[in-house]
Amino acid sequence: MRFRVQRGQSIDFNDLVKGQQHFVGDDIGDFIIRSADGTPAL
């Protein structure tokens, strides 16, 4: 399962520990959160 990150868009969210967070989609890139066999990706 791939988490798709839109390029050229900002990602803003409130982290309960670190507070307000802001990232640019170009800096993160897509990442995998679960392998094909169902195990979590590390």
CYANA upper distance limits for C-alpha pairs under 8 A (distance plus 0.5 A):
  1 MET  CA     32 ILE  CA      6.31
  1 MET  CA     33 ILE  CA      6.27
  1 MET  CA     34 ARG  CA      5.51
  1 MET  CA     35 SER  CA      7.07
  1 MET  CA     36 ALA  CA      7.82
  2 ARG  CA     30 ASP  CA      7.38
  2 ARG  CA     31 PHE  CA      6.25
  2 ARG  CA     32 ILE  CA      4.83
  2 ARG  CA     33 ILE  CA      6.49
  2 ARG  CA     34 ARG  CA      7.79
  3 PHE  CA     30 ASP  CA      6.30
  3 PHE  CA     31 PHE  CA      5.96
  3 PHE  CA     32 ILE  CA      6.44
  3 PHE  CA     33 ILE  CA      7.14
  4 ARG  CA     29 GLY  CA      8.16
  4 ARG  CA     30 ASP  CA      5.46
  4 ARG  CA     31 PHE  CA      7.51
  5 VAL  CA     25 GLY  CA      6.34
  5 VAL  CA     28 ILE  CA      7.85
  5 VAL  CA     29 GLY  CA      6.41
  5 VAL  CA     30 ASP  CA      5.82
  6 GLN  CA     25 GLY  CA      6.18
  6 GLN  CA     26 ASP  CA      8.25
  7 ARG  CA     24 VAL  CA      8.30
  7 ARG  CA     25 GLY  CA      5.32
  7 ARG  CA     26 ASP  CA      5.54
  7 ARG  CA     29 GLY  CA      8.13
  8 GLY  CA     24 VAL  CA      7.33
  8 GLY  CA     25 GLY  CA      6.26
  8 GLY  CA     26 ASP  CA      6.41
  9 GLN  CA     24 VAL  CA      6.52
  9 GLN  CA     25 GLY  CA      5.93
  9 GLN  CA     26 ASP  CA      8.21
 10 SER  CA     22 HIS  CA      7.41
 10 SER  CA     23 PHE  CA      6.22
 10 SER  CA     24 VAL  CA      4.98
 10 SER  CA     25 GLY  CA      6.32
 11 ILE  CA     21 GLN  CA      8.49
 11 ILE  CA     22 HIS  CA      6.14
 11 ILE  CA     23 PHE  CA      5.59
 11 ILE  CA     24 VAL  CA      6.55
 11 ILE  CA     25 GLY  CA      7.12
 12 ASP  CA     20 GLN  CA      7.77
 12 ASP  CA     21 GLN  CA      6.10
 12 ASP  CA     22 HIS  CA      5.04
 12 ASP  CA     23 PHE  CA      7.05
 13 PHE  CA     20 GLN  CA      6.36
 13 PHE  CA     21 GLN  CA      5.89
 13 PHE  CA     22 HIS  CA      7.29
 14 ASN  CA     18 LYS  CA      8.38
 14 ASN  CA     19 GLY  CA      5.82
 14 ASN  CA     20 GLN  CA      4.77
 14 ASN  CA     21 GLN  CA      6.43
 15 ASP  CA     19 GLY  CA      5.24
 15 ASP  CA     20 GLN  CA      6.42
 15 ASP  CA     21 GLN  CA      7.15
 23 PHE  CA     27 ASP  CA      7.76
 23 PHE  CA     28 ILE  CA      8.10
 24 VAL  CA     28 ILE  CA      7.51
 25 GLY  CA     29 GLY  CA      6.84
 32 ILE  CA     41 ALA  CA      7.06
 33 ILE  CA     40 PRO  CA      6.58
 33 ILE  CA     41 ALA  CA      5.72
 33 ILE  CA     42 LEU  CA      8.35
 34 ARG  CA     38 GLY  CA      6.44
 34 ARG  CA     39 THR  CA      6.26
 34 ARG  CA     40 PRO  CA      4.90
 34 ARG  CA     41 ALA  CA      5.40
 35 SER  CA     39 THR  CA      5.95
 35 SER  CA     40 PRO  CA      6.55
 35 SER  CA     41 ALA  CA      6.15
